[in-house]
Amino acid sequence: MKYIVLLFLISYLFPAPLPGQIDLPETLYSISVVGAVKNPGVYRLPPTSRLSEVVKLANAEAPVYVYPTEEILAAPQKSHSNPYQEYKELIEESYSPEESSSRNIILKRDDESIRIDLQKFFRLGNERENPYLEDGDIIIVHPQTEKVTVYGAINKPGNYEIVPGDRLSDIIALALGFTDAAYLNALEIIRYKEDHINTETIIVNYRDIIENSTAAQDILLQNDDRIMIRLIPEYHEDPVVYIRGEVYFPGIYVITENSTTLSALITMAGGITEKADLKRSYLQKREEIEYDPEFERLKSLAPSDMTPLEYEYQKAKINEIQAKISVDFESLLKGNSDIDPFLQNNDYIYIPGQINSVIVSGHVKNPSSIAYEKGLNYLDYIERAGGFSWRVHKSKIRIIRGETGEWIKPDKNTVIYASDMIFVPEKPEYDYWQITREAIATLSQIATIIIVIQTVTSP
């Protein structure tokens, strides 16, 4: 019985809130926000509010209440039953328009005016720049008037508002400092002259500022300055090479230029497989490949628009592996260090697989790869590819060596090797009626010339 009486007394003295009932704080502060905000006015805020919160609310898209009253809570259109949650969401959804300054805010408290720089709070964690508010505070938000732009090797590049007295180091701090690759010896500040058309470039050695915070190099910034922080040349650029084909671990490898050898790289790649064809393997110096404007020009032309010499040049360039280095891979992997070249950045090593066939291409009935058989000549392989098709240019048949790419005019005694290609071209189609007409026209001109000569020379 005594427990029931005790519970009754507790419930009487400390009544539980009804469902949906919220205890409102006893005190709300009146904070005035004026100036370059969307919704200037007086805001009612809880005592724990900070300056950044009311500034964001004053910049919301539409006027909002800040802290709910009992009448607002009772309104049917409100979905939130927790005023603290409502207040939090309004803070998160509001924003600052570009015209509002975040660095030139004045907090008037009694007879004191305190300049506030919210950027220093948000970027640098300076709590003094985001104070807790007191009842009767007035916040004056100035418009943005001046800015600078920071490019390059900085952690937060972009546009930054500046306020009177800002120096180079102030903006570098707001941009969260330099990246590791920043070249500090020569920062460039591009500044407009008085005519607002022409510019000048100011070079600053930022290392002087690091060593001495009062250095003259830490110059005052002006509106619309452009600050460029360049990268250290070749900063941490690891030279890499590429190895493809018949090695156990093909891919990209980091090397030491002019120190890592070709044989050492092949060892790093796990060595060659049993299928490797060392005779057709090659090393290509891609850094040494030069731009060929003549070849680029010819690629845009049709063969009919080229001279015979241009056409031959184009064919040669197509079949050429540029910057290819001749290396005897068989001798190299047997330990001949005298022919072991040092590797450089972007080198390419290709070790193809063995090909035990001969390719027959062009105007044969069944162009294909034919199994290699020692002792067969080129006509034997053509026969195995179904023989010649229509209009074959037999005098132009060529053997293309798989190892070297050399073009050879064959006869019956030409030795064919595995990986060779037999190319059978088509005989060009002639317009015999056009040729006949041109021949008749030429003969007529010759006859006319002869008659003229005879007429002139006759007595």
VOPAGU-2260 file (C-alpha; in pm, 1 decimal, decimal comma):
REM VOPAGU-2260
SITE   aa  ch    i         X         Y         Z
SITE  MET   A    0       0,0       0,0       0,0
SITE  LYS   A    1     280,5     236,2      87,0
SITE  TYR   A    2     438,9     186,0    -261,3
SITE  ILE   A    3     113,6     285,5    -431,2
SITE  VAL   A    4      98,4     602,7    -224,7
SITE  LEU   A    5     462,3     680,2    -310,2
SITE  LEU   A    6     403,5     638,9    -685,0
SITE  PHE   A    7      96,7     862,2    -661,9
SITE  LEU   A    8     297,3    1136,8    -493,5
SITE  ILE   A    9     574,9    1114,4    -756,4
SITE  SER   A   10     328,6    1134,6   -1045,7
SITE  TYR   A   11     154,4    1429,7    -880,1
SITE  LEU   A   12     472,4    1625,0    -812,6
SITE  PHE   A   13     644,6    1537,9   -1147,8
SITE  PRO   A   14     370,1    1492,5   -1408,0
SITE  ALA   A   15     472,6    1323,0   -1737,4
SITE  PRO   A   16     418,3    1531,7   -2055,4
SITE  LEU   A   17     115,4    1450,4   -2264,2
SITE  PRO   A   18     175,5    1284,3   -2605,9
SITE  GLY   A   19     306,6    1549,4   -2846,0
SITE  GLN   A   20     366,0    1798,1   -2565,4
SITE  ILE   A   21     705,4    1974,3   -2584,3
SITE  ASP   A   22     863,4    2174,4   -2307,4
SITE  LEU   A   23     970,4    2508,8   -2446,4
SITE  PRO   A   24    1276,5    2685,1   -2308,0
SITE  GLU   A   25    1204,1    2945,8   -2047,4
SITE  THR   A   26    1409,1    3215,1   -2230,5
SITE  LEU   A   27    1444,2    3313,2   -2597,1
SITE  TYR   A   28    1690,1    3576,5   -2713,3
SITE  SER   A   29    1593,0    3852,4   -2955,2
SITE  ILE   A   30    1863,0    3884,9   -3224,9
SITE  SER   A   31    1848,1    4147,9   -3499,9
SITE  VAL   A   32    2000,6    4076,7   -3842,7
SITE  VAL   A   33    2037,3    4362,0   -4090,9
SITE  GLY   A   34    2225,9    4435,5   -4412,3
SITE  ALA   A   35    2295,7    4209,8   -4710,9
SITE  VAL   A   36    2068,3    3920,4   -4616,8
SITE  LYS   A   37    1749,0    3798,0   -4779,4
SITE  ASN   A   38    1534,9    3828,9   -4469,5
SITE  PRO   A   39    1651,9    4102,6   -4233,8
SITE  GLY   A   40    1460,1    4127,7   -3909,6
SITE  VAL   A   41    1440,7    4021,1   -3546,5
SITE  TYR   A   42    1484,1    3649,5   -3474,3
SITE  ARG   A   43    1391,2    3464,0   -3157,6
SITE  LEU   A   44    1664,5    3214,5   -3075,8
SITE  PRO   A   45    1756,1    2981,6   -2789,9
SITE  PRO   A   46    2047,8    3086,9   -2569,4
SITE  THR   A   47    2284,6    2831,1   -2721,3
SITE  SER   A   48    2269,8    2983,5   -3071,0
SITE  ARG   A   49    2581,2    3099,7   -3252,9
SITE  LEU   A   50    2620,7    3381,0   -3500,3
SITE  SER   A   51    2658,7    3154,4   -3807,5
SITE  GLU   A   52    2319,2    2995,5   -3741,1
SITE  VAL   A   53    2116,0    3314,8   -3743,8
SITE  VAL   A   54    2303,4    3448,9   -4048,4
SITE  LYS   A   55    2211,1    3135,6   -4241,2
SITE  LEU   A   56    1848,6    3163,6   -4132,9
SITE  ALA   A   57    1838,8    3524,9   -4244,2
SITE  ASN   A   58    1952,9    3408,5   -4588,7
SITE  ALA   A   59    1688,7    3136,2   -4630,1
SITE  GLU   A   60    1484,9    3137,1   -4951,6
SITE  ALA   A   61    1171,3    3246,0   -4765,3
SITE  PRO   A   62    1110,2    3399,9   -4423,2
SITE  VAL   A   63    1097,1    3127,8   -4158,1
SITE  TYR   A   64    1012,7    3110,0   -3792,2
SITE  VAL   A   65    1312,6    3023,2   -3581,0
SITE  TYR   A   66    1171,8    2872,1   -3267,2
SITE  PRO   A   67     813,1    2740,9   -3241,6
SITE  THR   A   68     551,3    2878,8   -3007,6
SITE  GLU   A   69     264,0    2676,7   -2869,1
SITE  GLU   A   70      34,8    2818,7   -3139,0
SITE  ILE   A   71     273,7    2706,1   -3416,1
SITE  LEU   A   72     299,9    2358,8   -3267,3
SITE  ALA   A   73     -78,2    2333,9   -3265,1
SITE  ALA   A   74    -107,1    2429,7   -3634,5
SITE  PRO   A   75    -206,9    2124,1   -3847,0
SITE  GLN   A   76      33,2    2201,1   -4133,5
SITE  LYS   A   77     342,8    2142,4   -3918,3
SITE  SER   A   78     476,2    1789,7   -3945,8
SITE  HIS   A   79     750,3    1813,6   -3683,1
SITE  SER   A   80     666,8    1750,6   -3318,7
SITE  ASN   A   81    1019,4    1832,9   -3204,3
SITE  PRO   A   82    1106,1    2205,1   -3220,9
SITE  TYR   A   83    1477,9    2132,1   -3185,2
SITE  GLN   A   84    1461,5    1908,9   -3496,1
SITE  GLU   A   85    1267,5    2180,1   -3683,2
SITE  TYR   A   86    1526,4    2438,5   -3586,9
SITE  LYS   A   87    1815,4    2210,7   -3693,2
SITE  GLU   A   88    1664,5    2140,1   -4036,0
SITE  LEU   A   89    1603,9    2508,0   -4104,4
SITE  ILE   A   90    1969,7    2576,5   -4030,6
SITE  GLU   A   91    2084,9    2299,3   -4266,4
SITE  GLU   A   92    1852,4    2395,1   -4553,7
SITE  SER   A   93    1932,1    2767,2   -4553,6
SITE  TYR   A   94    2226,3    2915,0   -4740,3
SITE  SER   A   95    2427,5    3229,0   -4791,6
SITE  PRO   A   96    2385,3    3409,0   -5125,4
SITE  GLU   A   97    2696,8    3523,3   -5306,3
SITE  GLU   A   98    2629,1    3890,1   -5234,5
SITE  SER   A   99    2643,7    3835,9   -4857,0
SITE  SER   A  100    2984,2    3870,1   -4699,5
SITE  SER   A  101    3098,0    3595,5   -4467,4
SITE  ARG   A  102    3415,7    3779,7   -4373,8
SITE  ASN   A  103    3294,2    4132,0   -4307,0
SITE  ILE   A  104    3023,0    4093,2   -4041,5
SITE  ILE   A  105    2980,5    4333,3   -3750,0
SITE  LEU   A  106    2839,0    4210,5   -3417,5
SITE  LYS   A  107    2709,1    4505,0   -3212,8
SITE  ARG   A  108    2680,9    4419,7   -2845,9
SITE  ASP   A  109    2599,6    4703,3   -2606,9
SITE  ASP   A  110    2845,8    4979,6   -2700,6
SITE  GLU   A  111    3098,2    4742,2   -2861,8
SITE  SER   A  112    3137,6    4657,7   -3232,6
SITE  ILE   A  113    3312,0    4326,0   -3302,8
SITE  ARG   A  114    3429,0    4237,4   -3653,9
SITE  ILE   A  115    3352,1    3872,0   -3737,7
SITE  ASP   A  116    3513,7    3656,8   -4007,9
SITE  LEU   A  117    3306,7    3339,3   -4043,0
SITE  GLN   A  118    3543,5    3197,5   -4304,4
SITE  LYS   A  119    3812,8    3175,9   -4040,4
SITE  PHE   A  120    3574,6    2971,6   -3827,2
SITE  PHE   A  121    3459,7    2736,8   -4103,1
SITE  ARG   A  122    3802,3    2690,1   -4262,9
SITE  LEU   A  123    4044,4    2733,6   -3972,2
SITE  GLY   A  124    3832,9    2648,5   -3668,3
SITE  ASN   A  125    3881,6    2987,8   -3500,9
SITE  GLU   A  126    3597,9    2984,3   -3245,5
SITE  ARG   A  127    3631,1    3353,2   -3169,9
SITE  GLU   A  128    3494,8    3415,6   -3519,8
SITE  ASN   A  129    3163,5    3240,6   -3441,4
SITE  PRO   A  130    3057,0    3360,6   -3093,9
SITE  TYR   A  131    2753,1    3254,1   -2896,4
SITE  LEU   A  132    2482,8    3519,6   -2912,6
SITE  GLU   A  133    2338,4    3730,7   -2630,7
SITE  ASP   A  134    1997,4    3887,1   -2597,4
SITE  GLY   A  135    1977,0    4214,5   -2787,8
SITE  ASP   A  136    2273,2    4146,9   -3020,2
SITE  ILE   A  137    2263,0    4319,6   -3360,2
SITE  ILE   A  138    2434,1    4152,9   -3655,3
SITE  ILE   A  139    2527,2    4369,1   -3954,7
SITE  VAL   A  140    2609,4    4169,0   -4268,8
SITE  HIS   A  141    2797,7    4367,1   -4532,1
SITE  PRO   A  142    2785,9    4279,5   -4902,4
SITE  GLN   A  143    3079,7    4118,0   -5074,7
SITE  THR   A  144    3278,7    4383,3   -5255,0
SITE  GLU   A  145    3622,7    4240,0   -5334,6
SITE  LYS   A  146    3761,7    3899,3   -5417,1
SITE  VAL   A  147    4070,8    3721,1   -5545,7
SITE  THR   A  148    4116,0    3391,4   -5727,4
SITE  VAL   A  149    4365,4    3120,1   -5636,5
SITE  TYR   A  150    4477,3    2861,7   -5894,7
SITE  GLY   A  151    4720,6    2572,8   -5907,5
SITE  ALA   A  152    4889,2    2367,4   -5637,3
SITE  ILE   A  153    4663,5    2476,5   -5350,3
SITE  ASN   A  154    4434,8    2251,9   -5148,4
SITE  LYS   A  155    4118,1    2457,0   -5209,5
SITE  PRO   A  156    4149,5    2657,6   -5532,0
SITE  GLY   A  157    3874,5    2904,6   -5617,8
SITE  ASN   A  158    3740,6    3254,3   -5551,2
SITE  TYR   A  159    3793,5    3411,1   -5208,9
SITE  GLU   A  160    3643,7    3722,8   -5057,9
SITE  ILE   A  161    3902,1    3965,4   -4923,4
SITE  VAL   A  162    3863,3    4229,7   -4656,0
SITE  PRO   A  163    4080,2    4535,7   -4587,5
SITE  GLY   A  164    4421,3    4433,0   -4459,9
SITE  ASP   A  165    4426,4    4085,6   -4618,9
SITE  ARG   A  166    4771,6    3975,1   -4723,3
SITE  LEU   A  167    4883,4    3687,9   -4939,9
SITE  SER   A  168    4936,0    3460,2   -4638,8
SITE  ASP   A  169    4576,5    3521,1   -4518,9
SITE  ILE   A  170    4426,2    3385,9   -4841,3
SITE  ILE   A  171    4672,4    3096,2   -4857,3
SITE  ALA   A  172    4555,7    2999,5   -4506,6
SITE  LEU   A  173    4186,0    3019,3   -4605,0
SITE  ALA   A  174    4264,3    2800,3   -4908,5
SITE  LEU   A  175    4403,9    2543,0   -4660,4
SITE  GLY   A  176    4762,8    2580,3   -4769,5
SITE  PHE   A  177    4973,3    2439,7   -5050,4
SITE  THR   A  178    4985,4    2088,2   -5187,5
SITE  ASP   A  179    5312,4    1896,7   -5157,1
SITE  ALA   A  180    5388,7    1968,2   -5523,3
SITE  ALA   A  181    5367,3    2348,2   -5490,1
SITE  TYR   A  182    5663,1    2547,3   -5623,3
SITE  LEU   A  183    5700,9    2809,4   -5350,9
SITE  ASN   A  184    6000,5    2993,2   -5494,5
SITE  ALA   A  185    5794,6    3185,9   -5748,5
SITE  LEU   A  186    5425,8    3243,6   -5679,6
SITE  GLU   A  187    5270,1    3465,2   -5945,0
SITE  ILE   A  188    5017,3    3739,9   -5867,2
SITE  ILE   A  189    4856,6    3877,1   -6181,1
SITE  ARG   A  190    4721,8    4223,5   -6100,3
SITE  TYR   A  191    4523,0    4469,6   -6311,3
SITE  LYS   A  192    4675,9    4812,1   -6353,4
SITE  GLU   A  193    4488,5    5136,8   -6300,1
SITE  ASP   A  194    4337,1    5121,6   -6649,4
SITE  HIS   A  195    4167,3    4790,0   -6551,1
SITE  ILE   A  196    4272,2    4647,1   -6889,0
SITE  ASN   A  197    4644,1    4574,3   -6877,2
SITE  THR   A  198    4802,3    4353,3   -6612,9
SITE  GLU   A  199    5131,9    4315,4   -6434,8
SITE  THR   A  200    5283,2    4002,9   -6281,3
SITE  ILE   A  201    5429,8    4011,4   -5931,4
SITE  ILE   A  202    5665,6    3725,3   -5839,9
SITE  VAL   A  203    5674,0    3626,4   -5472,2
SITE  ASN   A  204    5913,4    3384,8   -5301,7
SITE  TYR   A  205    5681,4    3237,0   -5041,1
SITE  ARG   A  206    5966,1    3068,0   -4856,4
SITE  ASP   A  207    6067,4    3413,6   -4732,1
SITE  ILE   A  208    5720,9    3453,9   -4580,1
SITE  ILE   A  209    5744,6    3113,3   -4410,8
SITE  GLU   A  210    6077,5    3205,4   -4255,2
SITE  ASN   A  211    5967,8    3557,2   -4157,7
SITE  SER   A  212    5597,8    3633,7   -4106,0
SITE  THR   A  213    5665,9    4006,6   -4140,4
SITE  ALA   A  214    5852,1    3973,9   -4470,8
SITE  ALA   A  215    5783,2    4238,1   -4734,1
SITE  GLN   A  216    5698,2    3954,7   -4974,8
SITE  ASP   A  217    5365,8    3907,9   -4790,1
SITE  ILE   A  218    5201,7    4181,1   -4994,2
SITE  LEU   A  219    4860,6    4334,4   -4947,5
SITE  LEU   A  220    4607,4    4192,8   -5191,2
SITE  GLN   A  221    4386,3    4395,9   -5421,5
SITE  ASN   A  222    4047,7    4327,2   -5573,6
SITE  ASP   A  223    4053,8    4080,8   -5865,6
SITE  ASP   A  224    4411,3    3964,0   -5807,8
SITE  ARG   A  225    4489,2    3623,3   -5958,9
SITE  ILE   A  226    4725,2    3406,5   -5755,2
SITE  MET   A  227    4895,5    3123,0   -5943,3
SITE  ILE   A  228    5086,8    2849,5   -5759,3
SITE  ARG   A  229    5274,6    2633,3   -6006,7
SITE  LEU   A  230    5387,7    2273,0   -5968,4
SITE  ILE   A  231    5746,4    2174,2   -5901,1
SITE  PRO   A  232    5881,6    2058,2   -6240,0
SITE  GLU   A  233    5878,1    1677,8   -6267,5
SITE  TYR   A  234    5765,0    1648,1   -5906,1
SITE  HIS   A  235    5763,1    1281,2   -5800,2
SITE  GLU   A  236    5731,4    1169,1   -6160,2
SITE  ASP   A  237    5830,5     804,9   -6145,3
SITE  PRO   A  238    5964,1     679,8   -6479,0
SITE  VAL   A  239    5762,5     380,2   -6596,4
SITE  VAL   A  240    5799,7     123,6   -6871,0
SITE  TYR   A  241    5551,7    -115,6   -7025,8
SITE  ILE   A  242    5610,4    -482,6   -7096,9
SITE  ARG   A  243    5354,2    -688,7   -7287,3
SITE  GLY   A  244    5329,8   -1036,0   -7429,1
SITE  GLU   A  245    5484,4   -1362,3   -7318,9
SITE  VAL   A  246    5611,8   -1279,8   -6971,0
SITE  TYR   A  247    5454,6   -1410,6   -6653,3
SITE  PHE   A  248    5359,7   -1067,7   -6514,4
SITE  PRO   A  249    5304,1    -819,8   -6800,7
SITE  GLY   A  250    5216,0    -463,8   -6709,9
SITE  ILE   A  251    5362,1    -130,6   -6598,8
SITE  TYR   A  252    5683,1    -112,6   -6395,1
SITE  VAL   A  253    5851,6     176,5   -6217,2
SITE  ILE   A  254    6220,4     199,4   -6302,6
SITE  THR   A  255    6527,4     407,8   -6233,6
SITE  GLU   A  256    6617,6     581,4   -6556,9
SITE  ASN   A  257    6957,7     490,7   -6703,7
SITE  SER   A  258    7002,9     233,0   -6425,3
SITE  THR   A  259    6737,7     -37,6   -6473,7
SITE  THR   A  260    6837,6    -267,9   -6760,6
SITE  LEU   A  261    6619,2    -457,3   -7004,8
SITE  SER   A  262    6718,8    -795,6   -6862,2
SITE  ALA   A  263    6645,9    -673,3   -6507,9
SITE  LEU   A  264    6297,2    -566,3   -6615,5
SITE  ILE   A  265    6226,5    -905,4   -6774,5
SITE  THR   A  266    6331,8   -1064,9   -6444,6
SITE  MET   A  267    6096,3    -827,9   -6256,3
SITE  ALA   A  268    5818,2    -942,2   -6491,8
SITE  GLY   A  269    5877,7   -1304,0   -6389,4
SITE  GLY   A  270    6079,3   -1403,8   -6696,0
SITE  ILE   A  271    5958,9   -1522,7   -7035,6
SITE  THR   A  272    5712,4   -1803,5   -7091,0
SITE  GLU   A  273    5772,7   -2113,4   -7303,4
SITE  LYS   A  274    5564,2   -1959,5   -7581,8
SITE  ALA   A  275    5787,7   -1651,4   -7623,0
SITE  ASP   A  276    5925,0   -1575,7   -7967,3
SITE  LEU   A  277    6248,9   -1389,8   -7894,5
SITE  LYS   A  278    6330,4   -1333,8   -8261,8
SITE  ARG   A  279    6028,7   -1107,4   -8306,9
SITE  SER   A  280    6060,4    -931,7   -7969,0
SITE  TYR   A  281    6153,8    -565,7   -7965,4
SITE  LEU   A  282    6219,1    -258,5   -7751,1
SITE  GLN   A  283    6057,2      68,2   -7855,1
SITE  LYS   A  284    6175,7     409,6   -7732,3
SITE  ARG   A  285    5844,1     591,8   -7731,5
SITE  GLU   A  286    5993,2     913,6   -7597,7
SITE  GLU   A  287    6196,9     935,0   -7918,7
SITE  ILE   A  288    5900,5     906,8   -8156,0
SITE  GLU   A  289    5889,9    1225,5   -8359,7
SITE  TYR   A  290    5591,8    1388,3   -8520,3
SITE  ASP   A  291    5597,9    1334,1   -8896,3
SITE  PRO   A  292    5391,4    1607,4   -9067,0
SITE  GLU   A  293    5437,5    1450,6   -9411,8
SITE  PHE   A  294    5297,9    1115,6   -9297,5
SITE  GLU   A  295    5004,4    1292,5   -9128,3
SITE  ARG   A  296    4935,2    1476,7   -9453,1
SITE  LEU   A  297    4941,9    1158,5   -9659,4
SITE  LYS   A  298    4699,8     984,6   -9422,0
SITE  SER   A  299    4434,6    1235,7   -9527,2
SITE  LEU   A  300    4479,4    1158,7   -9899,3
SITE  ALA   A  301    4339,1     879,6  -10111,7
SITE  PRO   A  302    4602,4     662,1  -10286,2
SITE  SER   A  303    4479,8     794,7  -10622,2
SITE  ASP   A  304    4573,9    1147,9  -10515,6
SITE  MET   A  305    4934,5    1056,0  -10431,2
SITE  THR   A  306    5237,8    1042,6  -10651,8
SITE  PRO   A  307    5401,8     695,1  -10678,2
SITE  LEU   A  308    5680,4     811,1  -10446,0
SITE  GLU   A  309    5433,2     944,1  -10185,8
SITE  TYR   A  310    5240,4     618,2  -10195,1
SITE  GLU   A  311    5557,5     414,0  -10138,5
SITE  TYR   A  312    5655,1     644,8   -9851,7
SITE  GLN   A  313    5316,3     598,0   -9687,2
SITE  LYS   A  314    5338,4     217,9   -9717,7
SITE  ALA   A  315    5684,8     219,2   -9563,8
SITE  LYS   A  316    5573,7     434,5   -9270,0
SITE  ILE   A  317    5268,2     216,6   -9202,0
SITE  ASN   A  318    5484,8     -93,9   -9176,5
SITE  GLU   A  319    5753,0      74,4   -8971,1
SITE  ILE   A  320    5774,0      49,9   -8589,8
SITE  GLN   A  321    5905,5     392,2   -8500,6
SITE  ALA   A  322    6197,7     427,3   -8259,0
SITE  LYS   A  323    6245,1      50,1   -8253,7
SITE  ILE   A  324    6575,6     -60,9   -8098,3
SITE  SER   A  325    6741,7    -369,9   -8238,8
SITE  VAL   A  326    6813,2    -607,5   -7951,2
SITE  ASP   A  327    6923,1    -972,2   -7972,0
SITE  PHE   A  328    6689,8   -1102,6   -7702,1
SITE  GLU   A  329    6819,9   -1458,9   -7730,2
SITE  SER   A  330    7177,2   -1351,5   -7662,9
SITE  LEU   A  331    7063,8   -1105,1   -7395,0
SITE  LEU   A  332    6881,2   -1368,6   -7191,8
SITE  LYS   A  333    7179,7   -1598,1   -7214,9
SITE  GLY   A  334    7374,7   -1342,1   -7012,2
SITE  ASN   A  335    7535,2   -1115,0   -7272,4
SITE  SER   A  336    7549,3    -795,1   -7065,6
SITE  ASP   A  337    7728,6    -606,1   -7343,1
SITE  ILE   A  338    7400,0    -567,2   -7532,3
SITE  ASP   A  339    7179,7    -500,5   -7226,3
SITE  PRO   A  340    7037,4    -146,5   -7277,0
SITE  PHE   A  341    6935,7      86,4   -6995,9
SITE  LEU   A  342    6566,8     171,3   -6989,0
SITE  GLN   A  343    6409,2     516,8   -6989,4
SITE  ASN   A  344    6066,1     657,0   -6915,1
SITE  ASN   A  345    5784,4     531,1   -7139,5
SITE  ASP   A  346    5989,1     253,1   -7302,6
SITE  TYR   A  347    5779,5     -30,6   -7445,0
SITE  ILE   A  348    5889,5    -394,4   -7456,6
SITE  TYR   A  349    5692,1    -648,6   -7655,9
SITE  ILE   A  350    5762,5   -1022,6   -7645,0
SITE  PRO   A  351    5517,9   -1193,0   -7880,2
SITE  GLY   A  352    5414,2   -1556,1   -7877,0
SITE  GLN   A  353    5546,8   -1809,3   -8122,6
SITE  ILE   A  354    5356,1   -1839,3   -8449,3
SITE  ASN   A  355    5381,8   -2176,6   -8618,1
SITE  SER   A  356    5196,4   -2075,0   -8929,5
SITE  VAL   A  357    5223,3   -1874,5   -9249,4
SITE  ILE   A  358    4962,0   -1613,1   -9332,9
SITE  VAL   A  359    4833,4   -1604,8   -9688,9
SITE  SER   A  360    4658,0   -1275,0   -9753,7
SITE  GLY   A  361    4505,4   -1096,3  -10050,0
SITE  HIS   A  362    4348,8   -1238,1  -10365,3
SITE  VAL   A  363    4339,2   -1606,6  -10292,9
SITE  LYS   A  364    4024,0   -1814,5  -10261,3
SITE  ASN   A  365    4063,0   -1873,9   -9887,8
SITE  PRO   A  366    4286,6   -1615,3   -9717,5
SITE  SER   A  367    4397,9   -1770,2   -9388,5
SITE  SER   A  368    4681,4   -1890,9   -9166,4
SITE  ILE   A  369    4835,5   -2210,7   -9298,7
SITE  ALA   A  370    5022,1   -2447,2   -9066,5
SITE  TYR   A  371    5396,4   -2405,3   -9122,7
SITE  GLU   A  372    5572,7   -2693,9   -9291,6
SITE  LYS   A  373    5942,2   -2678,3   -9358,4
SITE  GLY   A  374    6041,0   -2701,2   -9725,1
SITE  LEU   A  375    5723,7   -2559,6   -9881,3
SITE  ASN   A  376    5759,2   -2262,0  -10115,0
SITE  TYR   A  377    5521,0   -1970,0  -10149,4
SITE  LEU   A  378    5321,3   -2134,6  -10433,0
SITE  ASP   A  379    5258,2   -2437,6  -10210,6
SITE  TYR   A  380    5106,3   -2219,7   -9941,5
SITE  ILE   A  381    4893,1   -2032,4  -10197,2
SITE  GLU   A  382    4766,9   -2368,0  -10324,1
SITE  ARG   A  383    4672,5   -2469,2   -9966,3
SITE  ALA   A  384    4480,4   -2140,8   -9938,4
SITE  GLY   A  385    4261,3   -2248,8  -10231,6
SITE  GLY   A  386    4474,4   -2108,3  -10512,1
SITE  PHE   A  387    4458,3   -1773,8  -10689,1
SITE  SER   A  388    4132,2   -1584,3  -10720,6
SITE  TRP   A  389    4034,1   -1369,0  -11018,5
SITE  ARG   A  390    4260,7   -1092,5  -11155,7
SITE  VAL   A  391    4574,6   -1169,0  -10952,9
SITE  HIS   A  392    4882,5    -955,6  -11008,7
SITE  LYS   A  393    5130,3   -1243,1  -10992,4
SITE  SER   A  394    5438,7   -1034,3  -11065,2
SITE  LYS   A  395    5365,8    -822,8  -10754,3
SITE  ILE   A  396    5340,4   -1109,9  -10503,6
SITE  ARG   A  397    5556,1   -1035,0  -10197,9
SITE  ILE   A  398    5680,0   -1221,2   -9890,9
SITE  ILE   A  399    5671,2   -1010,6   -9572,8
SITE  ARG   A  400    5916,2   -1146,1   -9317,3
SITE  GLY   A  401    5758,5   -1188,5   -8973,1
SITE  GLU   A  402    6084,1   -1119,7   -8790,0
SITE  THR   A  403    6196,9    -807,3   -8972,3
SITE  GLY   A  404    5900,9    -678,9   -9177,2
SITE  GLU   A  405    6115,5    -692,8   -9491,8
SITE  TRP   A  406    5930,9    -721,5   -9826,6
SITE  ILE   A  407    6078,2    -979,0  -10066,1
SITE  LYS   A  408    5991,9   -1060,6  -10425,3
SITE  PRO   A  409    5986,6   -1442,8  -10418,1
SITE  ASP   A  410    6079,4   -1717,7  -10656,0
SITE  LYS   A  411    6033,2   -2091,8  -10616,7
SITE  ASN   A  412    6355,8   -2119,2  -10416,8
SITE  THR   A  413    6273,1   -1845,1  -10162,5
SITE  VAL   A  414    6271,1   -1999,1   -9813,5
SITE  ILE   A  415    5948,8   -1948,1   -9620,2
SITE  TYR   A  416    5964,8   -1925,3   -9238,0
SITE  ALA   A  417    5699,0   -1953,2   -8970,6
SITE  SER   A  418    5527,7   -1613,4   -8907,6
SITE  ASP   A  419    5594,3   -1495,9   -9266,8
SITE  MET   A  420    5310,8   -1344,4   -9467,3
SITE  ILE   A  421    5246,3   -1410,5   -9837,3
SITE  PHE   A  422    5067,7   -1112,6   -9988,9
SITE  VAL   A  423    4886,6   -1163,4  -10321,3
SITE  PRO   A  424    4772,5    -827,1  -10467,0
SITE  GLU   A  425    4494,4    -761,4  -10715,4
SITE  LYS   A  426    4575,3    -659,9  -11069,6
SITE  PRO   A  427    4454,8    -301,5  -11126,2
SITE  GLU   A  428    4145,3    -265,0  -11340,8
SITE  TYR   A  429    4205,7     -81,4  -11666,7
SITE  ASP   A  430    3956,7     113,3  -11880,7
SITE  TYR   A  431    4073,2     -14,1  -12217,9
SITE  TRP   A  432    3829,2     204,8  -12414,8
SITE  GLN   A  433    3969,4     512,9  -12238,7
SITE  ILE   A  434    4324,1     395,4  -12308,7
SITE  THR   A  435    4234,9     340,5  -12677,4
SITE  ARG   A  436    4083,0     686,3  -12709,7
SITE  GLU   A  437    4386,4     845,9  -12546,5
SITE  ALA   A  438    4616,8     649,1  -12778,6
SITE  ILE   A  439    4421,1     757,4  -13088,8
SITE  ALA   A  440    4427,9    1117,6  -12973,0
SITE  THR   A  441    4803,1    1098,5  -12917,5
SITE  LEU   A  442    4862,1     940,8  -13260,5
SITE  SER   A  443    4646,6    1211,2  -13422,5
SITE  GLN   A  444    4857,8    1481,9  -13259,8
SITE  ILE   A  445    5177,2    1313,8  -13376,4
SITE  ALA   A  446    5041,4    1283,8  -13731,7
SITE  THR   A  447    4942,2    1651,1  -13730,0
SITE  ILE   A  448    5290,7    1753,1  -13617,4
SITE  ILE   A  449    5451,3    1541,1  -13890,5
SITE  ILE   A  450    5230,0    1698,2  -14159,4
SITE  VAL   A  451    5313,7    2049,2  -14033,5
SITE  ILE   A  452    5684,3    1971,2  -14036,8
SITE  GLN   A  453    5665,1    1829,7  -14390,0
SITE  THR   A  454    5471,7    2135,1  -14511,9
SITE  VAL   A  455    5720,0    2377,0  -14361,3
SITE  THR   A  456    6027,0    2194,0  -14491,4
SITE  SER   A  457    5898,5    2116,4  -14843,3
SITE  PRO   A  458    6050,1    2339,1  -15126,3
